[in-house]
Amino acid sequence: MALGAEVVRLLETTMADLVGSVVDGVDGCSQGVTLEIRCRGRRMGLLLSWWPQMPCVGTLTRDQQRDLVTLYPKKPPMVDLLRGHLSGARLSEVRQINRDRVLLLGFSRAISSSVREELQLMVEMIPHQPNLCLVSNGSVVDCLRRLYPDSADRILLPHVSYSPPPAPTGSASSGLSRGLSNLIQNATDPKLSPQEMEDLLYRRTPNPSDWMIRFTGTDAVAVPASLPLEGAEPARDLLGMLGRWTVQQLVGSLLAAKRKRLIQIVDRKLEALRSQLPDESLLEEASRLKAMGEVLMSLPPGEPVEDPLEVEQWPGVEGPLKIQIPPGGNPIDEAQRLFKDYRRLVRRYQGSKDREPLIKGQMGTILEQRAMLHCPLGARELAAIEAEVDLKGLRQRTTQNPHSKGGKGRKVEHQGLRRMECPQGMILVGLSAQGNREVTFRLAKPSDIWFHVKDIPGSHVIFRPRDPKAPMGDDLTALLASIAAWFSPARGEGKVWVDYTERRNLRPLPEMGIAGVRYRVFRSILVEPMSPEELGL
């Protein structure tokens, strides 16, 4: 996201409230680093993104952090460097540099009881040239992108004095982005000059609540709330807005591409499995071969045979038979060849018939995976489905506990499930074929309530009440059914039927996949699909 200098100025003001917070940890991915900070008893993840299209600073939830690490697992050395220098440090200063898109984050860390180390982290949010520099006493400790002497503007190397990026060009006034300058010129009510806008930003401390942010593609521009601008949002939670927008751009496109690729893989697997199902036409062909062999064996020996030999009808075969004997051949040899081909087709059909339950089970698993791919999944759940597709959805992950007696494997909870809490109890949602099997056949108790959208693949939802003796009200039943409908291909429909029953009433149905179930005792409810966020979970 190309942040304007005015947005960085608002960031400086917003992050002033974080001064005094402590860095509890540092994590990162190939597109940025996340500082786990603790401020007034509240924990948050502060993202410093160096993605070329959208370098910025913002806050992330744990799920958003997990999605980034899952999708962009490679960590540059800068992450380890910051972890070593900033863990346990206290944020002491936040300051914009030269009215540009550079933010200085000052940190203070105790080296001993009497010595403290002062560090500055320079966050350069320059589009297509982002950088992160750790500075101590004015000299560079190290940086994300080193700039060597042949660089056109400056040098960034360890033990060299830090110099900020050159002043931006193309702005109507210092401290304003080109986008904001253009908006000012095109605005009619009220009419503000660039100088007045600059004074509004830099002559006094701006209040983010008096400003709006408009996102256009990968650009973010800040304007006063008094300046009418279509599509602008209040900047009250500026860090959260920037974090959400960054994750949406970073994660959304990659998840869509990965989901599309997985659907293509699943479709190819389905097509390959369908070709292995019993083909009734093989039996018809085998019957005709057998009948032709019987016709040839019934001919009187030594008599000449017409070529081709035509028979209007024969028992067990529909329609006429037309038999051709190769030149120089005889009916007996040709009959033996036909019988051999007949036995080969019968064996082929019988083999596919014997494998039919296994093949249908695999198809059921893959169909369930395909249905899950159309659900709103995060990076973690999508990675679980990706692993299952690679494993054909048939293997169950276990890890060996070397201290267990007899060396028995200890099962590990699968990634393809989600846990949620509500006042009445705990909710488990399977978000992959193996995740559905996990929540239904391993984690659920006999008295837990199972929910599933009717007659189509989807998530298995398990509800475990805090008080098993307390009756489940209609509102709670509708809430749980709405979650089951949401995590299914039917979530785009207005109303969906959802079945629910106790877990004790379910039986495995292998021919429908690894998570296939059958049940006779159940109830159904008609609900509207709703996301957990809409339901307050």
Buried (B, 14 or more C-beta within 10 A) or exposed (E): BBBBBBBBBBBBBBBEEBBEBBBEBBBBBBBBBBBBBEBEEEEBBBBBBBBEBBBBBBBBBEEBBBBBBBBBEEBBEBBEBBBEBBBEBBBBBBEBBBBBBBBBBBBEBEEEEEEEBBBBBBBBBBBEBBBBBBBBEEEBBBBBBBBEEEEEEBBBBEEBEBEBBEEBEEBBBBBBBBBBBEBBEEBEEEEBEBEBBBEBBBEEEBEBEBBBBBBEEBBBBBBBBEBEBEEBBBBBBBBBBBBBBBBEBBBEEBBEEBBEEBBEBBEEBBEEBEEBBBBEEBBEBBBBBBBBBBBBBEBEEEEEBEEEBEBEEBEEBEEEBEBEBEEEEBBEEBBEBBBEBBEEBBEBBEEBBEBBEBBBBBBBBBBBBBBBBBBEBBBBBBBBBBBBBEEEBBEBBEEEEEEEEEEEEEEEEBBBBBEBEBEBBBBBBBBBBBBBBBBBBEBBEEEBBBBBBBEBBBBBBBBBBEEEEEEBEEEBBBBBBBBBBBBBBBBEEEEBBBBBBBBBBBEBBEBBBBBBBEBEEBEEBEBBBBEBEEBEB
